[in-house]
Amino acid sequence: MAKQDKETYDSYEKDVYDNPPAGPMGVHRGARSAASRAMPYVIVIIVALLAGLLFWGVYSGEINNLKMPWSSQESPTTSSTEKSKSGESKSKSQSDSDSASGNKTDASNAGSSTDSQQNDQNTDQNTDQNADQADNATAQQVVNTGTEVRVVNATNITGYAQSKADVLVQAGYTSVSASNPTGNVPSQTVVWYQNETDKATAENVAQTLGISNVQQSDGLVTPIVVVLLD
């Protein structure tokens, strides 16, 4: 072989090292992806967060409220059912109490209504009786201008009784006479009447003559007597 010849790659016989497998081997590794390089950091952060949450839950007591998927669900349901039954029982008791109270109230109202109706009937009856009595009294105490009236002059004024008798005649009285006193004389001017039926007429005579004193007196000869004093 001449000196000018150079040894090249092709000058050697091929062996297993001339055909290596694909990818890195041994200590010589290829470049890794960004995701594979960041994965350890992500895992560390997640573990730290979980540890912090676990510590906070234990410290604050919130871990007791944490419901695990495998925890029993029968207790809340049972509790809810018991509460529902208790509520129904209370509602029934309240309904029974309201019904009993309503019955008592209805009975009381019925009794009060009956008493009120009875009182109204009694009141109406009393009113009718009073009205009848008033009508009878009015019918009995009608002013009768034909009743005999005697005017007695117990004063020192001559003709005073006659002048008052003339006033009554002008008012419509048809049986009026004037006279002098013959017995005891009262202390003040008065109109006497004999019977209750003459009361209305006596009051009308007194009003006509301007006299305020009207009295019933027994033993009168004339139904109405007017005694005039100073």
One Martini backbone bead per residue (centre of mass of N, CA, C, O) as a GRO file, in nm:
protein
  230
    1MET     BB    1   0.095   0.035   0.025
    2ALA     BB    2   0.086   0.346  -0.019
    3LYS     BB    3   0.147   0.647   0.134
    4GLN     BB    4  -0.093   0.800   0.002
    5ASP     BB    5  -0.272   0.629   0.157
    6LYS     BB    6  -0.579   0.642   0.337
    7GLU     BB    7  -0.748   0.596   0.632
    8THR     BB    8  -1.068   0.482   0.656
    9TYR     BB    9  -1.381   0.372   0.747
   10ASP     BB   10  -1.385   0.165   0.508
   11SER     BB   11  -1.110   0.001   0.586
   12TYR     BB   12  -1.292  -0.140   0.789
   13GLU     BB   13  -1.451  -0.373   0.956
   14LYS     BB   14  -1.754  -0.463   1.036
   15ASP     BB   15  -1.949  -0.420   1.334
   16VAL     BB   16  -2.161  -0.369   1.610
   17TYR     BB   17  -2.075  -0.057   1.637
   18ASP     BB   18  -2.183   0.028   1.340
   19ASN     BB   19  -2.490  -0.069   1.466
   20PRO     BB   20  -2.667   0.102   1.658
   21PRO     BB   21  -2.909   0.171   1.846
   22ALA     BB   22  -3.176   0.343   1.907
   23GLY     BB   23  -3.079   0.573   2.100
   24PRO     BB   24  -2.978   0.601   2.406
   25MET     BB   25  -2.685   0.480   2.589
   26GLY     BB   26  -2.619   0.471   2.898
   27VAL     BB   27  -2.471   0.770   2.989
   28HIS     BB   28  -2.592   0.845   2.713
   29ARG     BB   29  -2.839   1.087   2.681
   30GLY     BB   30  -3.103   1.231   2.581
   31ALA     BB   31  -3.322   1.469   2.545
   32ARG     BB   32  -3.569   1.604   2.739
   33SER     BB   33  -3.866   1.698   2.812
   34ALA     BB   34  -4.041   1.947   2.974
   35ALA     BB   35  -4.246   1.766   3.124
   36SER     BB   36  -4.039   1.570   3.256
   37ARG     BB   37  -3.887   1.803   3.412
   38ALA     BB   38  -4.153   1.923   3.570
   39MET     BB   39  -4.286   1.689   3.731
   40PRO     BB   40  -4.140   1.695   4.013
   41TYR     BB   41  -4.245   1.978   4.093
   42VAL     BB   42  -4.542   1.916   4.083
   43ILE     BB   43  -4.544   1.695   4.298
   44VAL     BB   44  -4.433   1.866   4.529
   45ILE     BB   45  -4.664   2.074   4.533
   46ILE     BB   46  -4.900   1.877   4.583
   47VAL     BB   47  -4.796   1.757   4.846
   48ALA     BB   48  -4.785   2.026   5.002
   49LEU     BB   49  -5.087   2.093   4.979
   50LEU     BB   50  -5.197   1.838   5.117
   51ALA     BB   51  -5.049   1.881   5.384
   52GLY     BB   52  -5.174   2.158   5.450
   53LEU     BB   53  -5.473   2.063   5.449
   54LEU     BB   54  -5.442   1.849   5.670
   55PHE     BB   55  -5.344   2.040   5.894
   56TRP     BB   56  -5.590   2.234   5.889
   57GLY     BB   57  -5.812   2.021   5.946
   58VAL     BB   58  -5.702   1.929   6.223
   59TYR     BB   59  -5.685   2.212   6.364
   60SER     BB   60  -6.004   2.304   6.293
   61GLY     BB   61  -6.202   2.030   6.250
   62GLU     BB   62  -6.302   1.984   5.942
   63ILE     BB   63  -6.246   1.675   5.907
   64ASN     BB   64  -6.520   1.576   6.040
   65ASN     BB   65  -6.695   1.693   5.782
   66LEU     BB   66  -6.575   1.483   5.609
   67LYS     BB   67  -6.695   1.302   5.331
   68MET     BB   68  -6.685   0.985   5.252
   69PRO     BB   69  -6.771   0.760   5.015
   70TRP     BB   70  -6.788   0.516   5.247
   71SER     BB   71  -6.991   0.648   5.402
   72SER     BB   72  -7.277   0.652   5.572
   73GLN     BB   73  -7.632   0.741   5.466
   74GLU     BB   74  -7.846   0.656   5.694
   75SER     BB   75  -7.850   0.872   5.917
   76PRO     BB   76  -7.973   1.119   5.772
   77THR     BB   77  -8.229   0.971   5.686
   78THR     BB   78  -8.326   0.892   5.966
   79SER     BB   79  -8.334   1.178   6.080
   80SER     BB   80  -8.535   1.288   5.872
   81THR     BB   81  -8.762   1.088   5.940
   82GLU     BB   82  -8.793   1.164   6.238
   83LYS     BB   83  -8.858   1.459   6.188
   84SER     BB   84  -9.109   1.409   6.019
   85LYS     BB   85  -9.266   1.253   6.237
   86SER     BB   86  -9.255   1.476   6.450
   87GLY     BB   87  -9.401   1.688   6.277
   88GLU     BB   88  -9.663   1.525   6.241
   89SER     BB   89  -9.730   1.498   6.541
   90LYS     BB   90  -9.746   1.799   6.602
   91SER     BB   91  -9.961   1.866   6.392
   92LYS     BB   92 -10.178   1.681   6.509
   93SER     BB   93 -10.190   1.806   6.792
   94GLN     BB   94 -10.258   2.091   6.694
   95SER     BB   95 -10.517   2.011   6.545
   96ASP     BB   96 -10.665   1.894   6.790
   97SER     BB   97 -10.650   2.151   6.960
   98ASP     BB   98 -10.799   2.334   6.757
   99SER     BB   99 -11.058   2.170   6.749
  100ALA     BB  100 -11.128   2.189   7.048
  101SER     BB  101 -11.126   2.498   7.057
  102GLY     BB  102 -11.340   2.535   6.836
  103ASN     BB  103 -11.568   2.388   6.986
  104LYS     BB  104 -11.570   2.567   7.235
  105THR     BB  105 -11.620   2.832   7.083
  106ASP     BB  106 -11.885   2.747   6.951
  107ALA     BB  107 -12.036   2.690   7.214
  108SER     BB  108 -12.000   2.972   7.332
  109ASN     BB  109 -12.130   3.126   7.096
  110ALA     BB  110 -12.401   2.984   7.115
  111GLY     BB  111 -12.465   3.071   7.404
  112SER     BB  112 -12.439   3.376   7.352
  113SER     BB  113 -12.655   3.390   7.132
  114THR     BB  114 -12.888   3.292   7.307
  115ASP     BB  115 -12.868   3.509   7.524
  116SER     BB  116 -12.900   3.748   7.333
  117GLN     BB  117 -13.178   3.671   7.227
  118GLN     BB  118 -13.320   3.672   7.502
  119ASN     BB  119 -13.254   3.967   7.571
  120ASP     BB  120 -13.394   4.088   7.326
  121GLN     BB  121 -13.674   3.982   7.391
  122ASN     BB  122 -13.700   4.116   7.668
  123THR     BB  123 -13.657   4.404   7.566
  124ASP     BB  124 -13.897   4.409   7.375
  125GLN     BB  125 -14.112   4.352   7.586
  126ASN     BB  126 -14.051   4.594   7.769
  127THR     BB  127 -14.096   4.805   7.551
  128ASP     BB  128 -14.388   4.735   7.491
  129GLN     BB  129 -14.494   4.777   7.779
  130ASN     BB  130 -14.405   5.072   7.806
  131ALA     BB  131 -14.564   5.171   7.563
  132ASP     BB  132 -14.841   5.089   7.668
  133GLN     BB  133 -14.829   5.252   7.927
  134ALA     BB  134 -14.788   5.524   7.791
  135ASP     BB  135 -15.045   5.517   7.624
  136ASN     BB  136 -15.236   5.492   7.865
  137ALA     BB  137 -15.141   5.747   8.011
  138THR     BB  138 -15.206   5.935   7.776
  139ALA     BB  139 -15.503   5.862   7.754
  140GLN     BB  140 -15.565   5.946   8.057
  141GLN     BB  141 -15.375   6.230   8.014
  142VAL     BB  142 -15.585   6.429   7.895
  143VAL     BB  143 -15.675   6.729   7.800
  144ASN     BB  144 -15.965   6.882   7.969
  145THR     BB  145 -16.157   7.167   7.902
  146GLY     BB  146 -16.429   7.054   8.067
  147THR     BB  147 -16.315   7.086   8.327
  148GLU     BB  148 -16.351   7.178   8.646
  149VAL     BB  149 -16.261   7.517   8.751
  150ARG     BB  150 -16.121   7.672   9.049
  151VAL     BB  151 -16.068   8.014   9.145
  152VAL     BB  152 -15.869   8.137   9.415
  153ASN     BB  153 -15.868   8.432   9.618
  154ALA     BB  154 -15.579   8.502   9.846
  155THR     BB  155 -15.590   8.802   9.804
  156ASN     BB  156 -15.614   9.173   9.797
  157ILE     BB  157 -15.720   9.146   9.502
  158THR     BB  158 -15.954   9.261   9.315
  159GLY     BB  159 -16.040   9.032   9.059
  160TYR     BB  160 -15.807   8.817   9.023
  161ALA     BB  161 -15.962   8.550   8.972
  162GLN     BB  162 -16.123   8.644   8.723
  163SER     BB  163 -15.882   8.703   8.538
  164LYS     BB  164 -15.781   8.406   8.535
  165ALA     BB  165 -16.041   8.281   8.429
  166ASP     BB  166 -16.033   8.432   8.156
  167VAL     BB  167 -15.777   8.299   8.055
  168LEU     BB  168 -15.892   8.012   8.045
  169VAL     BB  169 -16.121   8.070   7.850
  170GLN     BB  170 -15.933   8.163   7.619
  171ALA     BB  171 -15.795   7.863   7.618
  172GLY     BB  172 -16.090   7.673   7.629
  173TYR     BB  173 -16.237   7.681   7.886
  174THR     BB  174 -16.583   7.602   8.009
  175SER     BB  175 -16.535   7.546   8.349
  176VAL     BB  176 -16.513   7.849   8.512
  177SER     BB  177 -16.442   7.972   8.848
  178ALA     BB  178 -16.479   8.229   9.099
  179SER     BB  179 -16.331   8.266   9.438
  180ASN     BB  180 -16.316   8.235   9.778
  181PRO     BB  181 -16.189   8.147  10.062
  182THR     BB  182 -16.297   7.870  10.313
  183GLY     BB  183 -16.015   7.779  10.424
  184ASN     BB  184 -15.729   7.663  10.396
  185VAL     BB  185 -15.416   7.816  10.318
  186PRO     BB  186 -15.157   7.821  10.145
  187SER     BB  187 -14.820   7.946  10.108
  188GLN     BB  188 -14.869   7.903   9.793
  189THR     BB  189 -14.905   7.886   9.481
  190VAL     BB  190 -15.156   7.654   9.347
  191VAL     BB  191 -15.229   7.331   9.181
  192TRP     BB  192 -15.504   7.129   9.217
  193TYR     BB  193 -15.571   6.772   9.208
  194GLN     BB  194 -15.757   6.482   9.241
  195ASN     BB  195 -15.682   6.301   8.993
  196GLU     BB  196 -15.480   6.141   8.765
  197THR     BB  197 -15.659   6.226   8.517
  198ASP     BB  198 -15.603   6.552   8.599
  199LYS     BB  199 -15.299   6.619   8.556
  200ALA     BB  200 -15.279   6.732   8.267
  201THR     BB  201 -15.479   6.964   8.315
  202ALA     BB  202 -15.330   7.100   8.553
  203GLU     BB  203 -15.069   7.159   8.396
  204ASN     BB  204 -15.206   7.338   8.182
  205VAL     BB  205 -15.312   7.550   8.378
  206ALA     BB  206 -15.042   7.633   8.499
  207GLN     BB  207 -14.911   7.718   8.229
  208THR     BB  208 -15.122   7.939   8.157
  209LEU     BB  209 -15.066   8.095   8.451
  210GLY     BB  210 -14.762   8.059   8.555
  211ILE     BB  211 -14.740   7.781   8.721
  212SER     BB  212 -14.522   7.542   8.906
  213ASN     BB  213 -14.732   7.436   9.123
  214VAL     BB  214 -14.815   7.083   9.138
  215GLN     BB  215 -15.087   6.904   9.311
  216GLN     BB  216 -15.213   6.648   9.495
  217SER     BB  217 -15.557   6.630   9.630
  218ASP     BB  218 -15.770   6.560   9.880
  219GLY     BB  219 -16.110   6.663   9.910
  220LEU     BB  220 -16.218   6.776   9.652
  221VAL     BB  221 -16.485   6.923   9.488
  222THR     BB  222 -16.299   7.006   9.262
  223PRO     BB  223 -16.084   6.880   9.037
  224ILE     BB  224 -15.978   7.192   9.008
  225VAL     BB  225 -15.750   7.407   9.200
  226VAL     BB  226 -15.683   7.760   9.226
  227VAL     BB  227 -15.434   7.923   9.426
  228LEU     BB  228 -15.400   8.264   9.503
  229LEU     BB  229 -15.098   8.447   9.572
  230ASP     BB  230 -14.854   8.686   9.644
   0.00000   0.00000   0.00000
